[in-house]
Amino acid sequence: MKRSALRTTVALGGLAVVIAVGCASMETAKMSPGEAVAERQKLMKANGEAWKGAQAKAKAGDLAGVATEADTMAQNAKKITPLFPPGSLEGKTAAKKEIWEKWPEFEASAKNFEMEAGKLRDTAKTSNKEATDALVKDFGRKACGSCHTPFRVPPPPAPSKG
Amino acid sequence: MTSRQTVSLLALLTLAVGAVIGLLALPVGGAAPTPAEITRGKYVFGATGGCGCHTESGNPPKPPNSGGRKYEGPFGTVYSSNITPDAKTGIGNWTDEQIITATRLGRRPNGERLVPVHPYTVFNGMAAEDLRVLVSFLRTVPPVNRPTPPKKLVPLFESIALPAWLAAFAPRENPPAAAPTTGAARGEYLVRAVAHCGECHSPRTLTQATDNSRFLGGNAKGPEGAAMPNITPDPETGIGKWSEEEIAEYLGSGNKPDGDVAGGLMAEVIEGTLAGYKDLTKADRLAIAKFLKTVPPVKNRVEQPKK
């Protein structure tokens, strides 16, 4: 009796995983390269806003606010790699082809971003201002930069005030 | 000979041997630098962007200063030199003066000219004291035995084209008696000579010399094929809308006012290797910002090249 219940649970669990993975890959597969470019640019724009917000809030001493912004980035980080289907270099994208040539490194960079954002969120939650400021100081270079430096053509000059 | 005389003789011999060993241990070129001089040298090293051209990028990164980074141009192909203190493949056997001569005049100890990918016409504007401490720091970096791949230059480049270009076209910075210490003058010194911003950010003339009439006006075809932003104070195509505080923040952290971060070669020089722009003091970063605000604005929208 117990064993059959376990078997059913495992089978159902397995089915759920298969469906979930299937849906996720269908979702990505459905996306055209152009759509992927548009979606990831939206995601990166949101990250830029969150990072800008985190810096402003750190300066203002609003650590709870920093934690919220950092959490947004940590959640967004999980969405990065599926938005880079092979060869999605259509239109106005700053992605470099090296992304697909060095995919494991690219994945590691996205993971690094997720971990750094999580670290910033968790540190900000402890209300330790000094430790949070120390992370904020290096975050741009270490979290965003680990991907942007090798895998992105620097954005068009003519930088404007955000 | 009495035993006392023997002891004295032995003591003298020990002293003499000790002195010889001591002299040999000194770096070629003079007295050992103090820790403060080495620290100052590291600061200058950071202000150049960590002499980043001399470290090959990659994952994992190659040892700092061990050279081998490839540069291609109308002149042919060259590789940055190993500038670690390795005696065989680096600059371990060069005197301080020889290293300084190569840095600012572009001449090797054997008289050969360096290809000006190494921007000696700009480094010529560095103060003597800054070059001296920079050399002291370079000698403290771990030596790496890594031969620099041979250069492949187009015919007659070294014998005719380069000397002619240097004489006729290359603008040259001139060294101040001492490095300015504050304000826009300090910023100008750092921008022009040490951080060599114009090498990437100034457009180039037909002869590939930097076009200083459009100083820092951006270069669509910059080093390694990358487009280099216009960093003059033009509000539409340059960084006129950035405040001095924002420019200083960017140089120290890579963070832009709009939430983006530095990428590409700029990220490399901000991060540096053993030190970079990020290690500049806030006062120096603000001095750079102050100077950048005084540069004549150039209207030049730099477009990204096609991938």
Interface residues (C-beta under 8 A of the other chain):
Chain A: N47 G48 E49 A50 W51 K52 G53 Q55 L89 A94 K96 K97 K102 E105 K137 D138 G140 R141 C144 G145 H148 T149 P150 R152 V153 P154 P155 P156 P157 A158 P159 S160 K161 G162
Chain B: N59 G218 A226 A227 M228 P229 N230 E236 T237 G238 I239 K241 W242 E246 S253 G254 N255 K256 P257 D258 G259 D260 V261 A262 G263 G264 L265 M266 A267 E268 I270 E271 K278 R301 V302 E303 Q304 K307
